[in-house]
């Protein structure tokens, strides 16, 4: 914008000069013409009047040109101020960040190292969608003010766009930098919780943030002295260009760290290191191979059996469907390597649908062979629950296509899914029940671990995480087992069936049987089996 304004000023100056030269040439020409037709005295008098008129015109042109130049300079200043400041928070913008970064690296007397921080508000889009842009703008303004209040002298906060902020903080050491950033986020969250603003309070208590606005932040350390040494010998123009590139690179690295914590819960902080960049490269390879892997049939189902232990003998009572990926390019990959990634990048819904399709194919084949089929439980990721209507329509179509009774399919959701999306989980479970399916909560005790959760979420099955039973010993006292006993009794009182996961020892089975646990899943009975091996467990239908 400043270049355009300077071009306008130069054009005005050139036009003024051309006009002046034209007036001077016109004056001489008219004086010559008058002297050729009038006596000298009269012609000089008339020429004198004309010159005065032309001088007046010249002065008007000069004044107009000067005024135009002043207006352009004022406009340049206003454009600069507008670019360098954010109009919502009055914090410096990305232009201000680049300017401060240049000054930081140009000041050889400043030996201080810095950490460049990028942060944003978790799930901020929900505020704009539900409460409107006015409430969203108010939160942005308040966050900008609160972040600034947590800065020290010589530090700065910037609002870049939307709910994204940058901070340049003085750096100490990695652990202290981490604690400082985390403290800033916690302070701002608590200030927002305690605000008297009615719009903000209605937002918090409306369930979007579960009573707490949280942030995700990433940091990148700036060793100013080392950078200055690398920039020695640069011309002013080269220095400005290099600093702009470095500022963008540091922001990109901090953003990589920030996005790493997006799937977690409250006020996550990650500091960048080069391993993150390598992880991103590996994740990109996995993402690119996903759809190709589905087309090639690289994904396969494994089934871990569950056994009912209520009678004299353990009886096979179904299985949990587990997805595995044997990639032609990357080899065998455990689900912990790709499922969390797919939950972040949007591929989880497609994967859940593929799992349901494979399970339906297997059940259809077993039924065609006249085998007795037990319920198969299928895991559902958080993104799939958020897309509940579309996924459940897909399930209904698959069951109809393969002619599979609904009681042969159960669904499992992770307890951790309820941490920030409880309403989504409840809505999804209610829809499942309307369609006649049963729902289990997997890994109970590893998420928010709230007993009140069982009153709010209508569950059919509760699967206790392996960690509940790892500390079991043969001679453990009644006091040691009191928590597990209480949980089993509570589930039974609520009409919820119980499954113990990760059971590997016979004495664990005996204890759980005495406590009234309904089913066991674990290596003591069976590890996960491929389709062919699981099929061997199925008996002919009666």
C-alpha positions, -999 to 999 in steps of 0.1 A, spaced: 0 0 0 29 24 8 44 18 -26 12 28 -44 9 59 -22 45 69 -31 38 64 -67 8 88 -64 29 114 -47 55 112 -75 29 116 -101 15 147 -84 50 162 -83 56 155 -120 23 170 -130 31 201 -110 64 205 -127 49 199 -161 22 224 -153 47 250 -142 68 246 -174 36 248 -194 26 281 -177 61 295 -182 61 286 -219 25 300 -223 36 333 -207 65 338 -231 44 329 -261 16 354 -252 41 382 -245 57 376 -279 23 377 -296 12 409 -279 45 427 -288 39 418 -324 5 436 -327 6 463 -299 29 491 -290 56 480 -266 43 499 -235 8 485 -239 20 450 -247 42 450 -216 14 462 -194 -10 435 -206 18 409 -204 24 420 -168 -12 413 -159 -11 380 -176 21 370 -158 4 379 -125 -25 357 -134 -3 329 -144 17 332 -112 -15 330 -92 -25 299 -112 10 284 -106 7 291 -69 -27 274 -68 -12 244 -86 17 243 -63 -5 245 -32 -28 219 -45 2 196 -53 16 201 -18 -18 195 -2 -22 163 -22 13 151 -11 4 158 25 -29 139 21 -10 109 6 16 109 34 -13 110 60 -29 81 41 4 62 41 6 67 79 -30 56 84 -25 25 63 6 17 82 -11 21 115 -40 0 103 -17 -28 91 5 -28 122 -25 -29 147 -54 -52 151 -86 -32 152 -104 -56 176 -78 -60 204 -55 -30 195 -26 -54 198 1 -54 171 -8 -76 141 14 -99 119 30 -67 105 39 -56 140 53 -91 147 76 -89 117 87 -54 126 95 -64 162 114 -95 150 136 -73 127 143 -49 156 151 -78 179 177 -92 155 191 -57 146 198 -47 183 233 -61 189 232 -48 225 203 -71 234 217 -104 245 183 -118 256 170 -150 241 133 -153 234 106 -179 229 81 -174 201 46 -187 212 15 -193 191 -18 -201 207 -54 -204 199 -87 -210 217 -99 -246 217 -132 -251 198 -137 -214 193 -158 -219 162 -185 -232 184 -189 -198 201 -194 -180 168 -218 -207 156 -239 -209 188 -236 -175 205 -228 -153 175 -198 -132 163 -205 -104 189 -198 -128 218 -168 -143 199 -154 -108 194 -158 -100 230 -139 -131 241 -111 -123 216 -108 -88 230 -107 -100 266 -82 -128 258 -59 -102 242 -61 -79 272 -55 -108 297 -25 -121 277 -10 -87 277 -15 -84 315 7 -115 319 37 -101 300 69 -87 314 87 -56 303 102 -61 268 77 -88 258 48 -84 234 16 -101 224 1 -101 189 -33 -110 174 -28 -126 140 -62 -136 128 -94 -153 142 -85 -167 176 -48 -170 169 -23 -150 190 15 -148 190 37 -139 220 74 -130 221 85 -139 256 119 -137 273 134 -172 274 152 -189 303 154 -227 300 131 -252 284 114 -264 316 109 -229 329 96 -217 295 71 -245 295 59 -236 330 57 -199 322 35 -205 291 13 -230 310 9 -205 338 -2 -178 314 -28 -200 298 -41 -211 332 -43 -175 344 -63 -164 314 -86 -194 317 -93 -186 354 -98 -149 347 -124 -158 320 -142 -182 344 -144 -155 371 -155 -126 348 -188 -109 355 -196 -106 318 -230 -122 312 -223 -132 276 -191 -150 286 -208 -167 316 -236 -180 294 -211 -193 270 -192 -212 297 -223 -226 314 -239 -234 280 -217 -265 278 -194 -256 249 -163 -254 271 -175 -275 301 -171 -244 323 -136 -236 311 -122 -219 281 -90 -237 272 -60 -230 249 -35 -249 228 0 -234 226 33 -241 209 67 -225 214 99 -221 194 131 -208 211 149 -179 195 186 -177 202 190 -141 191 228 -140 194 234 -170 171 209 -156 145 227 -122 145 260 -140 138 244 -158 108 231 -125 95 264 -105 97 273 -89 64 237 -87 51 227 -54 34 197 -36 50 174 -50 23 189 -85 27 185 -83 64 149 -73 62 141 -102 38 160 -127 59 143 -116 91 109 -119 75 117 -154 64 130 -163 99 99 -148 116 77 -169 94 97 -201 100 97 -197 138 59 -191 136 55 -223 115 75 -244 139 56 -230 169 24 -239 151 36 -274 145 40 -278 183 7 -261 190 -13 -285 167 3 -315 184 -18 -309 215 -51 -302 198 -65 -337 206 -59 -333 243 -81 -316 269 -71 -284 287 -44 -258 281 -18 -279 263 17 -266 257 43 -282 234 78 -268 227 91 -275 192 120 -298 185 131 -314 152 115 -347 161 81 -331 156 90 -323 120 100 -359 114 68 -370 130 48 -348 106 67 -363 77 58 -398 89 22 -388 96 19 -374 61 31 -407 47 5 -426 67 -23 -402 56 -13 -406 19 -12 -444 22 -46 -446 40 -71 -447 11 -46 -467 -10 -44 -492 18 -82 -496 19 -83 -502 -19 -55 -528 -16 -72 -546 13 -43 -539 36 -66 -535 66 -77 -567 83 -99 -576 113 -88 -594 144 -112 -605 171 -105 -608 208 -130 -632 224 -149 -624 256 -160 -651 280 -189 -653 304 -178 -665 338 -211 -667 357 -215 -705 354 -193 -735 363 -172 -730 332 -162 -700 311 -183 -698 280 -175 -679 248 -199 -649 246 -187 -627 218 -157 -607 207 -143 -572 202 -134 -563 166 -99 -548 164 -84 -533 132 -49 -540 121 -30 -525 91 -3 -543 72 10 -517 48 29 -527 17 51 -496 22 54 -492 60 49 -528 72 27 -538 101 14 -509 121 -4 -512 155 -36 -492 158 -20 -468 183 1 -455 155 -26 -445 130 -59 -442 149 -50 -411 170 -37 -395 138 -69 -403 119 -89 -388 147 -71 -355 141 -70 -355 103 -106 -366 97 -99 -401 84 -113 -417 115 -149 -417 102 -138 -434 70 -119 -460 89 -148 -467 113 -170 -472 83 -145 -496 67 -143 -516 100 -181 -519 101 -181 -531 65 -154 -557 72 -172 -569 103 -205 -573 84 -187 -592 57 -172 -616 82 -205 -621 101 -223 -627 68 -198 -654 57 -200 -671 91 -238 -672 89 -237 -686 54 -215 -715 68 -242 -722 95 -220 -711 124 -234 -698 157 -226 -661 159 -221 -641 191 -223 -603 194 -193 -584 179 -185 -551 195 -172 -524 173 -152 -493 185 -165 -459 176 -141 -429 176 -150 -394 187 -151 -379 152 -176 -406 142 -198 -398 171 -198 -362 160 -209 -374 126 -234 -397 143 -264 -395 119 -243 -402 88 -225 -431 104 -256 -448 118 -273 -445 84 -242 -463 69 -246 -490 96 -283 -495 88 -275 -498 51 -247 -524 57 -269 -545 80 -297 -545 54 -272 -553 26 -257 -583 45 -289 -594 62 -275 -592 97 -296 -590 129 -290 -559 150 -284 -579 181 -251 -592 166 -236 -557 166 -226 -538 198 -208 -505 199 -179 -493 222 -170 -458 231 -139 -447 250 -145 -431 284 -120 -403 274 -144 -393 247 -167 -379 273 -142 -355 288 -151 -326 266 -179 -340 243 -203 -355 268 -234 -341 250 -222 -355 217 -217 -390 233 -251 -389 250 -268 -380 218 -250 -407 199 -258 -434 225 -295 -423 225 -296 -427 187 -280 -462 190 -306 -473 215 -334 -461 193 -321 -484 166 -320 -513 190 -282 -516 195 -263 -520 228 -235 -497 239 -204 -503 260 -180 -479 276 -144 -490 270 -114 -484 292 -135 -472 321 -113 -457 348 -88 -441 325 -107 -410 314 -126 -385 336 -134 -413 361 -165 -397 373 -190 -420 390 -218 -395 382 -210 -403 346 -230 -435 349 -261 -416 358 -259 -392 329 -249 -417 301 -273 -446 294 -249 -476 291 -255 -513 287 -220 -526 293 -191 -513 314 -156 -525 304 -131 -520 333 -96 -511 321 -67 -534 326 -52 -510 351 -79 -519 377 -66 -555 379 -28 -552 374 -22 -548 411 -42 -579 420 -24 -606 440 -34 -640 451 -35 -631 488 -48 -596 485 -70 -584 513 -107 -574 512 -96 -538 517 -74 -539 487 -102 -552 465 -128 -529 479 -128 -504 450 -133 -531 424 -160 -548 445 -178 -514 449 -176 -507 412 -190 -541 403 -219 -538 428 -227 -503 415 -228 -515 379 -251 -544 389 -274 -520 408 -277 -499 377 -285 -529 355 -251 -526 336 -232 -557 326 -195 -557 334 -165 -568 314 -129 -570 329 -102 -563 303 -66 -574 303 -70 -605 325 -39 -627 323 -39 -649 355 -63 -676 368 -65 -661 403 -77 -628 387 -105 -648 370 -114 -664 403 -115 -631 422 -136 -614 395 -160 -644 394 -165 -640 432 -172 -603 428 -199 -610 402 -181 -598 371 -201 -609 340 -174 -614 314 -136 -616 310 -115 -604 281 -77 -610 281 -48 -632 273 -57 -657 300 -85 -670 277 -73 -657 243 -53 -630 226 -67 -613 195 -72 -638 167 -72 -634 129 -105 -641 111 -96 -677 103 -86 -685 138 -116 -669 154 -139 -687 130 -125 -720 144 -140 -710 178 -175 -708 164 -197 -739 167 -224 -750 143 -257 -733 150 -282 -755 168 
